[in-house]
Amino acid sequence: QSRGLPVRLPTCVSAPEEVVDLDDLIRALIYGTDTGDTTAFKRGEPHPRGSVLLSYLDHATLALSEAELSFPALLELCQSLSTAFAFVSSRVVVDPPGSQAPPVQGEDDVLVLQLWGEQSLSLRRSVAGLPITAPRPATLMQAVLHPGDALFLPRRIECRSEGSSSHTAMGNNPAATGGPSLYVVFELRTADHSIGVSLGKQLNDALREEGALSKEADAFMRSAVTKNSLPDRYRGKGSSPTEARAELESMLQGFAAELAKQVSAAKLRKHFDDRMETLRKEQSQSASRRTSQIRGHESSVILSTSIVRVARGVTCSCTPGEAEAHFKRGTETLHLPIARSASWLINGLSDGKPHVVNTLFCEDPLERLCVCQVLASKSCLEVVKL
């Protein structure tokens, strides 16, 4: 009972780092590029780079919709929340270290669960619809979300990020202390839950159900009337347009009353419950399929436990702290612009020896996987099969 106000819920999850595993995340993000579930944003705008991994390396935020299909723990949370909110879906959001997105305002009631790193948020009521000269709404809450904390955000509350950071090692590398901030957005109440949408869906089903209406009402509901066709259809020879319109109005009211008999509070509740139950079943079935679908893509995904080396016939050089790496094959040299934070990782690969990915130095463990995946796609890196 928040009465339209945000509520911070500390320590809702005891082991947040176990909800979304780093390797499971990279699998899901890469698979999501094929299904359209993975998107990238920077400064509030879409960030197309051909690869969401390149977008992340360019300091863009990544989002994975329908995340519960890829992570069993999130599916369990969605199903648990559905007992109170009928149907709940989730979205995973990954912010690069130090990112700061523009203010966002949701149209749904959501629950934000922080899993990796932490983020500072400032919340206030939306300024949408206020005159320019009106006083700006005061800050309702300033909160710092730590791993395991949750925040209930009612609709039309403006959320401004004051910055994110990570203070926990990820990816089994004690040196990795500058990882991303990762949180999950659970959509609790959406437009699909509203009375208007529910009523429209029930009426739509009633119109499609055979025998729900009389043949005359069914034919009338499926017909269309224009100004030119009105005289021919709704008045006899010699009748005036006023009489034709009155006949049409009478038929409309009569058949609308017949349709209205299909609607009651009990029927609307049952239709809503059945619709939500169908969505929950489809959600569980889709999650079961998604597991096998992701595994089918696993052979092309570099994980933190993969063993990699510079591709045969390629030599690599990169000075720590520099913003460019050099890959030479024969007489051709690829001069690759990189983030300085990735230079130590590539320098470690330059010896040409096999390395376990999570032993390569990079403060952001997700950046480490993205760099290796991108280098492999450019045939500069190869996976060593044991």
Secondary structure as GFF3:
##gff-version 3
##sequence-region A 1 386
A	DSSP	beta_strand	7	9	.	.	.	ID=ss1
A	DSSP	three_ten_helix	16	18	.	.	.	ID=ss2
A	DSSP	alpha_helix	22	35	.	.	.	ID=ss3
A	DSSP	beta_strand	38	42	.	.	.	ID=ss4
A	DSSP	beta_strand	45	46	.	.	.	ID=ss5
A	DSSP	alpha_helix	52	57	.	.	.	ID=ss6
A	DSSP	beta_strand	61	65	.	.	.	ID=ss7
A	DSSP	three_ten_helix	67	69	.	.	.	ID=ss8
A	DSSP	alpha_helix	72	85	.	.	.	ID=ss9
A	DSSP	beta_strand	89	95	.	.	.	ID=ss10
A	DSSP	beta_strand	104	105	.	.	.	ID=ss11
A	DSSP	beta_strand	109	116	.	.	.	ID=ss12
A	DSSP	beta_strand	118	125	.	.	.	ID=ss13
A	DSSP	beta_strand	139	145	.	.	.	ID=ss14
A	DSSP	beta_strand	150	153	.	.	.	ID=ss15
A	DSSP	beta_strand	157	165	.	.	.	ID=ss16
A	DSSP	beta_strand	181	189	.	.	.	ID=ss17
A	DSSP	three_ten_helix	191	193	.	.	.	ID=ss18
A	DSSP	alpha_helix	195	208	.	.	.	ID=ss19
A	DSSP	alpha_helix	215	221	.	.	.	ID=ss20
A	DSSP	alpha_helix	230	234	.	.	.	ID=ss21
A	DSSP	alpha_helix	241	260	.	.	.	ID=ss22
A	DSSP	alpha_helix	265	296	.	.	.	ID=ss23
A	DSSP	three_ten_helix	298	300	.	.	.	ID=ss24
A	DSSP	beta_strand	307	310	.	.	.	ID=ss25
A	DSSP	beta_strand	314	317	.	.	.	ID=ss26
A	DSSP	beta_strand	324	329	.	.	.	ID=ss27
A	DSSP	beta_strand	332	337	.	.	.	ID=ss28
A	DSSP	three_ten_helix	340	342	.	.	.	ID=ss29
A	DSSP	alpha_helix	343	349	.	.	.	ID=ss30
A	DSSP	beta_strand	355	356	.	.	.	ID=ss31
A	DSSP	three_ten_helix	357	359	.	.	.	ID=ss32
A	DSSP	alpha_helix	365	377	.	.	.	ID=ss33
A	DSSP	beta_strand	381	383	.	.	.	ID=ss34
###
